[in-house]
Amino acid sequence: MRITIPVARVLAALLTEPDVERYGLDLIAMTGLPSGTLYPVLHRLRSAGWLTAEWEAVDPSSVGRPARRYYRLTAEGVAAARRALAELRALAPDPRPSGGGIEPTGAPAW
């Protein structure tokens, strides 16, 4: 699976509470992704076996809204997501300044 920035955002959101089922609007709010980006990512994750998706068992007229489709990482998905995000973090440059800062003793770095 190719881990793009949107995929990484979705995985990170789902990993915040891996046992909790999330629906689309919830994931949109958590990731900041538009629906046109989110749903193709969810489809790819399902196709890879990293994600399950199930419709909630409600009568839409009794709850006053359409039924929601809930998504949750599979056990394989949790492990793969953790590995993928760890690999991304390892590739990211260190955000700490590389010079000209203050040494831990309080003395300038020069």
N, C-alpha and C positions, 0 to 999 in steps of 0.2 A: 504494500500500500504506500503510495506517495503521500508524504506528510507535508501538505501546504499550510500556510498560515491559517486559513479558515478551518482546515481539519484539526490543526493543533488547538485552536480556540475551542472547538466543539469537544475534543477529547479532554482538555483541561476542565471545561465546565462539567462534563459528565463525571470526571474523577473527583470533583469536590465532595460528592457523596455517591459513590459507585452503586450502592444498593437502592438508590431512590430513582423511581421512574420519572422522566421529564417529558413534557409535551412541547410541541413546536414553539409556541409563544414564550414559554418559560426559557427555552434555549436561545431564542432570539434576544430576550432581555439579558441573559447571562453573557452572551458572546458579542452582542452588538452587530451581528451579521444580519443582512436582509434575508427574507424568506427565499428569494431566488438563489442565494448562495447556500443557505442552511440545508434546505431539503435535498439538493443533490449530494451534499456531504453525508447526510444521514443515509441516503440510499447507498452510497459507496461503502460506508461502514457496515451496513446490513449485508451487502453482497460479500464483503470480506469475512463475515462471520463474527465481527466485533460487537455487533449491536443487535438487540431484539426489538421488535416493534409490535405492539398489540393495541387494538382499539378498545377503549373503555366500554364496559357493558352498561350503558345507560340508555334511557329513552330520551332522545334530544328534546322532545316536546315537554317532558316532565321537568327537565333541568333548565330549559330555556336557552339552550345553546347547542351547537353541534357536538357530537361525540368527539373526544380527543384521542389522538393516537399517542401512546406513551412509548418512550424509548428508554432502554437501559443497556449498559455494557454487559456483554457476556463475560464469563470468567476469563476466556481467552482474550477478549477485548480489553479487560482491565490490565492484564499482564502486558499485552502488546502496546497499549496506550502508554503505560508507565515507561516501557523501554523506549518507545518512540520519542516521548517528551524528554527523557533523560539524554538521549542522543542529541536532540536539538539543543538542550542546555549546554552540552559539552562542546558543541560547535560555535556557540555564541561567544563573542568577544567579552572579556572581563570588563564590566561597567565601571570598575574603580579607576580613578585617575592613575596614570603611569608615572607621573613625575611632577615635581613642583608643589607637592602637597605637604602636609604636616606629618612628620614621623610620629609614631605612637608616643614617644617621649614628650612631644610638644615642640620639638626643635624643627626648624625648616628642613626640607629634604635636600637642600643644596649644600 
